[in-house]
Amino acid sequence: MTPGFPSLDTRAVDAVEEMDRPDADPQRLDRTYAQFWLINAAVSGWRRNYVRYLRPVFAERGGGTLLDIGSGGGDVPRCIARWARRDGFAVEITAIDPDPRAHAFASALPALPGLSFRRAYSSDLVAEGRTYDVVVSNHMLHHLAPAELQALLADSEQLGLKLCLHSDIERSRWAYALFSLGTLPFFPGSFIRVDGLTSIRRSFTAAELAEVTPPGWQGLQQWPWQNLLVFPPRPGADTGENRRVG
Ligand SMILES: C[S@@+](CC[C@H](N)C(=O)[O-])C[C@H]1O[C@@H](n2cnc3c(N)ncnc32)[C@H](O)[C@@H]1O
């Protein structure tokens, strides 16, 4: 192990993110939700996912419905709502998070047409018999215990009629080193840096994720350090910056 650099050989499944602590400082937590968009814009690749996967689904009928699971501060569904509207699609987006603090933050932001926030688990929506054209999540998988991950993927298969996309960070020394350096002077007063580093330690490698993913899901490794799970598999998706794993 390099001094000052944790071992990334195995997932740090016992490491707890500050934002997940019930007694997390409310101001720091709100600042964290407010700053998620910067991280997502820099590393998450949702514009690429929108163009490559979501836009073709919405184009079939001029719109559709989408569910975002674990929406946090809500910036990813807000971006998708804006992109879809700019493309002329009529979309209805539901963004859920079971954490009351995330729900309160996201629903207090200015409303966007076609976007609503709910405090719920995916299992609540399955129990209500709801379905959506598309189900997505961002940076959520690494928060889950093994049984929760399996339940989330099973729920997604039931909820998503046409497409499910779960995107998460891939654990790597590069990701850790660059995130650590890149965020060093920024994000005072929020959990972005400390939780981002914990997230990378908790995250899956592409091979580990492929091992725990049920049959029928396509695992893609996206440049530079994202894992993307796709259901049902998209023929030809494993090209360019998307490398098929497993
Ligand atoms: C790191 S945040 C990511 C938020 C947002 N998706 C983003 O990319 O900025 C993870 C979120 O997942 C939520 N979460 C944790 N466990 C969950 C579960 N079982 N179902 C749904 N959401 C969950 C947390 O409350 C938290 O808001």
The ligand as an SDF file (V2000), in Angstrom:
LIG
                    3D

 27 29  0  0  0  0  0  0  0  0999 V2000
  -24.3690    9.4710   -3.4900 C   0  0  0  0  0  0  0  0  0  0  0  0
  -26.0680    9.8780   -3.4390 S   0  0  0  0  0  0  0  0  0  0  0  0
  -26.3260   10.0930   -5.1700 C   0  0  0  0  0  0  0  0  0  0  0  0
  -27.4260   11.0390   -5.4200 C   0  0  0  0  0  0  0  0  0  0  0  0
  -27.7160   11.3350   -6.8870 C   0  0  0  0  0  0  0  0  0  0  0  0
  -28.1920   10.1550   -7.5860 N   0  0  0  0  0  0  0  0  0  0  0  0
  -26.5080   11.9030   -7.5800 C   0  0  0  0  0  0  0  0  0  0  0  0
  -25.9420   11.2270   -8.4280 O   0  0  0  0  0  0  0  0  0  0  0  0
  -26.0910   13.0170   -7.2550 O   0  0  0  0  0  0  0  0  0  0  0  0
  -26.9030    8.3530   -3.1110 C   0  0  0  0  0  0  0  0  0  0  0  0
  -28.3660    8.5300   -2.8010 C   0  0  0  0  0  0  0  0  0  0  0  0
  -28.9650    7.2270   -2.7780 O   0  0  0  0  0  0  0  0  0  0  0  0
  -29.9320    7.2300   -1.7680 C   0  0  0  0  0  0  0  0  0  0  0  0
  -30.1610    5.8270   -1.3690 N   0  0  0  0  0  0  0  0  0  0  0  0
  -29.4500    5.0860   -0.5100 C   0  0  0  0  0  0  0  0  0  0  0  0
  -29.9940    3.8530   -0.3950 N   0  0  0  0  0  0  0  0  0  0  0  0
  -31.0830    3.8330   -1.2040 C   0  0  0  0  0  0  0  0  0  0  0  0
  -32.0750    2.8530   -1.5380 C   0  0  0  0  0  0  0  0  0  0  0  0
  -32.0490    1.6400   -1.0080 N   0  0  0  0  0  0  0  0  0  0  0  0
  -33.0290    3.1860   -2.4100 N   0  0  0  0  0  0  0  0  0  0  0  0
  -33.0610    4.4060   -2.9760 C   0  0  0  0  0  0  0  0  0  0  0  0
  -32.1580    5.3750   -2.7010 N   0  0  0  0  0  0  0  0  0  0  0  0
  -31.1820    5.0910   -1.8230 C   0  0  0  0  0  0  0  0  0  0  0  0
  -29.3570    8.0810   -0.6570 C   0  0  0  0  0  0  0  0  0  0  0  0
  -30.3680    8.5920    0.1880 O   0  0  0  0  0  0  0  0  0  0  0  0
  -28.6520    9.1750   -1.4510 C   0  0  0  0  0  0  0  0  0  0  0  0
  -29.4420   10.3130   -1.6130 O   0  0  0  0  0  0  0  0  0  0  0  0
  1  2  1  0
  2  3  1  0
  2 10  1  0
  3  4  1  0
  4  5  1  0
  5  6  1  0
  5  7  1  0
  7  8  2  0
  7  9  1  0
 10 11  1  0
 11 12  1  0
 11 26  1  0
 12 13  1  0
 13 14  1  0
 13 24  1  0
 14 15  1  0
 14 23  1  0
 15 16  2  0
 16 17  1  0
 17 18  1  0
 17 23  2  0
 18 19  1  0
 18 20  2  0
 20 21  1  0
 21 22  2  0
 22 23  1  0
 24 25  1  0
 24 26  1  0
 26 27  1  0
M  CHG  2   2   1   9  -1
M  END
$$$$
